[in-house]
Amino acid sequence: MSQREWSLIDIPSLEGKVIVVTGGNGGLGYEAVNVFAKRGATVILASRSVERGQEAHAKIVKETPQADVEVMELDLGDLESVHNFAHAFKQKYDRLDVLLNNAGVMTTPYGKTKDGFEQQLGINHLGHFALTGLLFDHIKQTPEARIVNISSNAHKSGKVNFDNLMFEGGKGYTPMKAYGQSKLANLLFTYELQRKINDAGLTVKSVAAHPGIANTNLTRHIENKALFKVVGPLLGFMTQDSFNGALPGIRAATDQTVIGGEYFGPSGFQEFKGDPIVVLPITAAYDVMDAKTLWKKSEELTGVEFPVSEQAKEHQPN
């Protein structure tokens, strides 16, 4: 596990590469799209709101006129939208070098996605699980392709409760408990996918990253709470801006020395902020039985099976 220094100047030319960034219209996703476009990649800015995606596109092109960025609609809380995005992408592109699974929601009130999933697990994990599976044929035929899943320090408090995965009826639900579960699920997915990739002898790398404590709009559901108002001003000393928060994911996507299964985060105290380096998750993230159980459950819930081997088939909507 290398802890060598890395910066943006280490990113090679990305000309000829095709990259998908979910949630690319703002925050960490926007910063990643901007960096990839500056390095010459063709970047698909996937956004639930096409209007906000177009606004982000305009800002990027104003700064980098030659940027090759396409806005495509993607709502990870709606499996039909996920299927539509994957179909539209595969109609136009024949390769996928990097899939940056960045979009997410954080500590939301209890709610369900269009498909009836608890919304934090549904968007943060299940939507990305389905998207990755539907695009995996393109990924595995692209030499040295990468899947990058954005997790969080909150995974350290997470526990995947298979007996009440969706907090049905709000039973046992707290915003942070559900968020921690979804972020631990991101890592269980990352490592199980890499194991399957290794077994199939593919060159794809499945990796993960987290932004530390980054100033993004994900905190909008806690900013009005009394405790946040008290400690919020102090957090400025522990947080970093969206650009620096995006760097672990950008490094995971572009560093030529990355090894499948690595996890990147900030180098500073408690991984709150700092330069992007290889970090370690909690031991529970490596639980093989939990990972296999989550994988099987995710396939059942989404109806998507990964074509990691030639025997696996992709489930398409009727």
C-alpha positions, 0 to 999 in steps of 0.5 A: 500500500503506497503512501506516495505523494500525488497531485493534479500534475500527476494526472496523465492525458485523458484524451480518448477516455470516456468517463461517467460521473454521477451527480456531476452537476455540483459539489464533488462531482462537478469538481471531478468533471471539471478536472477530467475535462481539462485533461481531455476526457469525454465526460458524461455529466450525469444529473437528476436535473438536466437543467442543473446539469446544463448550468454546470456544463456552461460553467465548465465550457466557459472556463475550458472552451474545448471541454468535451462534456455531455449532460445526461439525465440520471435519477438514481432513485428510479430504476427506470431512469437508471436503465434508460441512462444505461441504454442511451449511453451504450447506444452512443459509446463503445467504451467506459474507462471510468465510472465515478459513482459519486452522487448521493444523499445524506442524513435525509428524513425517512423516505422511499425511492420510486421503487420503494427502497429506503432512499439513502440505501436506494440512491447511495447504494442500490442505484449505483449497484444497478448502474454499474451492473448495466454498464459492466459489459462496456467497462470490462471490454475497456482496457484498465477500466475503473469503477470508483465508489464514493463512500464516507467516514460515516461508514465507520458507524455503519451496520448493514441490518439485513433483518430490516434493511429498508427501515420499513415504516420508519422502524428504527430509522435515524438519518445517520444510521441509514446514511452509515449503512449506505456508506458501508454498503458502498465499501462492501460492494467495492470489495466484493466486486473486486473479488469477482473481477479477480476471479474472472481474470479481468483488468478492471479495478474496483476502488473507493474514496471518501472526501473527508469533511467537505463543504457540499450541499449534502449537509443541508438536512442538518444545517438547521439543527441546533447542535449544528448551529453551535458547532458549525462555526468550529467545523471550518477548522476541520473541513475542506472545500469541494475541490479538495474533497473531490481529490481522493476520488479523482486520484482513485480514478486517474492514478496509474499506480492504483491497485484494485480494492484500494480506498482513498481519503484525506491524509489529515487528522481523522481523515477530515481533510488533507492530501489524498492518500490510501486509507483503511476502512473499518474491518466490517467493510471486509466482511466477505459473508456480509458482502455476498449477502448484500450482493445477492440482496442487491441483485434481487431488489434491482433485478440486475445481475453483473456480467462479470463472467460470461455466464452472468446475464444482465436483466433488462426491464420488460 
